[in-house]
Amino acid sequence: MPEDARNRFAEDVFGHVITKDRKVMISWQGRTVTTVAGKAAEKLIARLATADRREVQHLLARATEHFKH
């Protein structure tokens, strides 16, 4: 399980949609912040399929590459 010292993944702040063309659109508080495509998207889709709720939040946060900075 990824480390979450500040307990930020206790809430579902990130959401995602997998499109027909296998892109992952990631949203934060309802706004789309990034889209992952290609091999990175395929890898992310596979990991999301087996992840629990907290791990999904962690994976989506990492995929955004710290969009708020």
C-alpha positions in Angstrom: 0.0 0.0 0.0 1.4 3.4 -0.9 2.3 5.7 2.0 -0.3 8.3 2.9 1.1 10.0 6.0 -1.3 12.9 5.7 -4.3 10.6 5.1 -5.2 12.5 1.9 -6.5 9.4 0.1 -9.2 8.8 2.7 -11.5 11.0 0.5 -12.2 10.4 -3.2 -10.9 13.7 -4.6 -9.8 12.2 -7.9 -12.1 10.6 -10.4 -11.4 8.9 -13.8 -13.0 7.9 -17.0 -11.6 5.4 -19.5 -12.6 6.4 -23.0 -13.3 4.1 -26.0 -9.9 4.8 -27.4 -8.3 3.6 -24.1 -7.3 7.0 -22.7 -7.7 7.8 -19.0 -9.2 11.2 -18.2 -8.4 12.2 -14.6 -10.4 14.7 -12.8 -9.9 16.5 -9.5 -13.0 17.8 -7.6 -15.0 17.4 -10.8 -12.6 19.2 -13.2 -10.5 17.3 -15.8 -6.9 17.9 -15.0 -5.0 15.5 -17.2 -5.4 12.8 -19.8 -3.1 9.8 -20.0 -2.8 8.0 -23.3 -0.7 5.3 -25.0 1.3 2.7 -23.1 1.1 4.8 -19.9 -2.7 4.6 -20.1 -2.7 0.8 -20.6 -0.5 0.4 -17.6 -2.6 2.7 -15.5 -5.8 0.9 -16.6 -4.4 -2.5 -15.6 -3.3 -1.2 -12.2 -6.7 0.5 -11.6 -8.5 -2.7 -12.3 -6.9 -4.5 -9.3 -6.6 -1.5 -6.9 -8.7 -0.8 -3.8 -10.3 2.6 -3.3 -7.3 4.2 -1.5 -4.8 2.9 -4.0 -6.9 4.2 -6.9 -6.6 7.6 -5.4 -2.9 7.3 -5.0 -2.5 6.0 -8.6 -4.5 8.9 -10.0 -2.6 11.5 -7.9 0.7 10.2 -9.2 -0.6 10.1 -12.8 -1.4 13.9 -12.6 2.2 14.6 -11.9 1.4 17.2 -9.2 -0.8 19.3 -11.5 -1.3 21.9 -8.8 2.3 23.0 -8.7 
